[in-house]
C-alpha cells in the first residue's frame, strides 16, 4: 500500500507497484524530492536577498517623509488655512510625523 503523500507527489511509486519492481522508480522519486528541496532553498535565498535589499528602503523612506514631505505638507496646509482659527495639522498627521 502506498502512503497518500507519495501518491499525490508522484505517480512513480504506483507505477512501480504495477510493474512489480519499485526499485526501478525510486531513483526518479529521489530526483523529484531533491528537486523540491532545491526549490525551497532557492526561495529562501530569494527572501533573504529581498530582506537585505529592502532594509535601506525601510530607513530611507520614513527619513525622506520626515525631512521633505511633512514640512512641505505642513506649509501647504498652513497656507490654505492661513486666515482660519488657528487650524493646525490634523491630529493623526501630527501623531505620525512626530
N, C-alpha and C positions, 0 to 999 in steps of 0.2 A: 504494500500500500504506500502511495506517495503522499507525503505531507502536503497540505493545502498551499503552504507558502512556496514550495518548489513547483507545484503545478501552475500557479499564477505567474511565477517568474519566467519559467521557460518550459516549453513542452518537450524538451530533450529527454527528461527523465521518463516521461510516459512513453516516448518513442523507444527508449532503451528497454523498458519493460515489455513493449510489444514485440521487439525483435529478440528478446530473451537475453540480451547482454548489455547491462547498464554500464559496464566498464568502457564501452566504446563511446558513450555520450558524455561521460564525466569530464573529459578534457574541455569539451565545448561549454559545459556548465561552469567549470572553473574559470574559463576565459570570460564568460559573461559576468561572473561575480567580481573578478579582478577589474574588469572594465567599469563596473559600478563604483568600486572603491576609488578608482582614478577620477571619475566624475565628481565624486564628493570632495576629494582633495582639491580638485580644480575650483569647485565652488567656494570652498573655504579660503583658498588663496585669493580668489577674486574679492571676497568680502573683506579680507584683511587689507588688501590693496585699496579698496574703496574707503575703508575706515581711515587709513593713513593719509590718503589724498584728501579726504573730506575734512580732516581736523583743522587745517588752516582756514577753511571757509567758516567753520563754527566760531572761530575767533575774529576773522576779518569782517564778516557781515554785521554782527552786533556793534563792533567798533565803528564801522562806517556809518551805521544808523545813528549812533550817538554823536559822532563828530560832524557829519554832513547833513543828514536828513532831518533829524529832530530840530536842530537850530533853524533850518530853513522853514520847516513846518511851523515852528513857533512864531517866526517873524511874519509869515503869511497870515497865520491865524490872528495875531495881534493887529495886523494891518486891516484885516476885514472888520474886526470888532473894535477899531480904534475909538470910535465915539460911543461905545457901549458902556454898560455899567460895570466896568472893571472885570469883564469876562476874560478868564484865562483859558488855558488849555483844558480839555476835558480831563476828568479825574483819572480815567483809565490810561490816557496818554501820559499824564504826569506820573502815574504809578509805574508804567512800563519804561519810561525814559529816565526815571530816577530823579 
